[in-house]
Amino acid sequence: MTPRILTVNPSHPEPSLIEEAGRIICEGGLVAFPTETVYGLAADATNPGAIERLNRVKGRPPEKPYSIHLYDPAQILSFVEAVPPLASRLMERFWPGPLTIVMPAKGRGSVGFRLPSHPVAQALLRRCQRPVVAPSANRSGFPPPTDAREALEALDGQAACVLDAGPTPIGRESTVVSVLDGRLEILREGAIAPEALRAAVA
């Protein structure tokens, strides 16, 4: 497969290019795109075939969950009974931005959410109008890509499309936290310092 490379304006993404990339995702394809942290690889979370394809490209076991990428915080209510107070404080302080928050899911288990601030990411997620998962655009265990060239090399042609908006502003993965059982736990250090997180929920 030779990915279609779409060069997009990082601040004001062209609607026609976003439409094309969004259509690919909704049809089950994989699209690499920029966030403020690193390039992600988007797949339709409701399409088992797309998730299977994503696992294969990532070299990731199927039992390992992905976080949901959002364009609107209200989407969370489709997945949780209620947003925990700790999560609300973090969302108010750091969203949109480089923070993934894991909280209790409806029924049982947990689910992670991220609301990226990059204009291209926001436009793409809004176009899809469905839950999208978007781990970093590389094979598991390798460094995440911070520009389209690195994403192309990391994926070895195994994506239908790459939205090239130049280098990512931060160049480091999002911080991942859990707010299960009313307690803040940092699962992965990233773009937001632990001290800033603790101050936000103090």
N, C-alpha and C positions, 0 to 999 in steps of 0.2 A: 504494500500500500504506500502511495506517495501522498502525504498530508497536503491539504489545500492550505496555503499560507495567506492569511488576510492581514495586511498591514493596516492597523486601526489607530485613529487619533487617541492618545491616552487620556486626554481631558474631555474631549467631546466625540465619543465614538460614533462612527457613521451608522445610522439606523439600518441601512441595507446590509452592512457587514454583520451587525448584531443579529439581524433577522436570519441570515444564512447560517450562522453558527448555532443559533437557538434551534433552528429547524433540524439540524444534524443531531443535536442532543435529543430532541423530542422523538426522533426516528430511531433512537437507540445507538447513535454513534458517540464517539469520545472526542472532546474538544479541549485542547490546551489553551489556557487563557491566563492573563496576568491578574494577580491581586496586589495589594500593597506590600505583601511579604515576599512570596515566591510565586512561580507559575503553578497553577493547579490543573488537574485533569478532570473535566466535568463529565458526569454521567447521570442519566435519569434514574433517580432512586427508586422509582416505581416499576422499572423495567428489569426483570431478572436477567434477561440476556445481556443488557448493558452492564449490569453489575458483574456478571460472570466474565465479560470481556475486560472490564476494568481490573478485576482480580488477576486475570491472566497477564495483562500488560504490566501490572505492578509487581507480579510475583508474590502476591499476598494471600494468605490463607482465607478461605471464605468465612470462617467464624469470627474473624477480626472485623469489628464494625467500623463504619465510616461516619463522620460528622455530616450533618445537614447544613448546606450553605443557604443563607436567606437573603432576600432583598427587603424584607419587612419583618420587624420583630413579632408582629401579630401572627405570623405563620407558626410560631412556636405552639400556639394553643391547639393546633391539630395533633400535637404529639405528646403534650403533657396535660395533667389535670389542672395544675396551677404552677405559676412561675415562683420558685422559692425566693424569699426576701433577699438572700445573699446574691442570687443571680440578678435580681432587679437592680440592686445597687451597682453591680459590675456592668450591667448593660447600660445603665444611665451614664456611667463614667467613661466606658471604653468602646461602646458601639456607636456607629460603625467603626471597626478597627481590628487590630491583630490579636483578638482574644477569642478562643474557643471555650465554651462553657458546657460542661457535662452536667445534666440534671435528671431527676427521676422521670421516667417515661410513663405514659398511661399503662395501666395494668401492672407491669413489672419491668425490671431492668432499668437501663438509663440510655440517654441519647445526648450527643453533643451537637452544639449549634455554633455557627460562625456567621457574622454579618460583615463582610468585607467592605472597605471604604473606597476601593479603587473604582473609578467611574465605569471602566469597561466591565469589571466583574458585576457591578450593580446592574448595568444595562442588560447583560447577558442573563442573569438570574431572573430579572423582571420579565424578560421576553419568554423565558421557559414556562413561567406560571405553574410550576410543579416542584416538588422537592428534588434538589440536586445534590449529589455528593461530589466532592472535589478535593481529593488528597493531592499532595504535591505531584508534579508531572515527571516522575522518575521511578525507577524500580526501587522497591523497598530496600533500605540499607545503604543507598547511595545518596550523595548530596542533592538537595533540591535545586532545581534550575531557577535562575534569577533573570533570564532573558529568553527570548524565543529560540535563539540558536542552541542554547544549552538544553532547552526542552526537546527540540527536535533530535538532538544527539542522544539524550537520555531515553527517549521513547522509541528510537530506532524505527521511525516510520509507522508506529502502531497507534496512530490517532488519525481520525478523518480530517481534522482541521486544527490549525494553530492560529490564534489571534495574536499577532505581533504588535505590541504596544511599547516596545523598547524595554529597558531594564526596569525591574520593580523598585519602588522607592526605598523600601526598608532592607530587602535582601536577606531577611532572616524569617524563619517560620513563626507562626503565631504561637503565643503562649496558650497552653491548655490547662484549664482548671476544672476541678470537680466541686460541686456544692451539695453533694449527697449528705443526708443526715444532718443538715444544718451546719456543716463544717466546710471551710475552704481548704482544698488540697491542691497543690500545684503538681500536675501530672507531667508537664513538659515545660521547661523554661524556654522562653522565646523572646519576642520583640518587646514585651512589657515586663519591667523589672518586678520581682516579687514584692519589694517594699511598696511599690505603687499599688499593687493589688491589695495588700494587707491594709494600707491606709484607706482605700476606698470602702472597705467593709467594716472598718473599726467603729 
